[in-house]
Amino acid sequence: MRMTITLSIEAKENLTKLQKLISEEYGGGKVTQGFAIGYVLKNQVELMERNNNEEK
């Protein structure tokens, strides 16, 4: 699936930083923007679900 998103300058800078951090964490390979966005979305969902479960 392809989609177009519009990012602020700050969001684009954070995306670039995230790509670099993920790459460094997993051995230095190229990390695409799509992978980085998917990675952070997955982690955020897991964190929020964990927090919801702890509150209940």
C-alpha positions, 0 to 999 in steps of 0.5 A, spaced: 500 500 500 502 506 498 500 513 501 502 520 501 503 524 508 505 531 509 510 532 515 512 538 518 519 540 518 520 538 525 517 531 524 521 530 518 527 531 522 525 526 527 523 521 522 530 522 519 533 521 526 529 515 527 531 512 521 539 513 523 537 510 530 534 504 528 539 503 523 544 503 528 540 499 533 540 493 528 547 493 525 547 499 520 543 497 514 538 502 510 532 503 514 526 506 509 521 512 511 516 507 511 519 502 515 521 507 521 514 509 521 511 502 521 516 501 527 514 507 531 507 506 530 507 498 532 511 500 539 507 506 540 500 501 540 504 496 544 506 501 549 499 504 550 496 497 550 500 495 556 499 502 559 491 501 559 492 494 561 496 496 567 490 501 569 485 496 569 
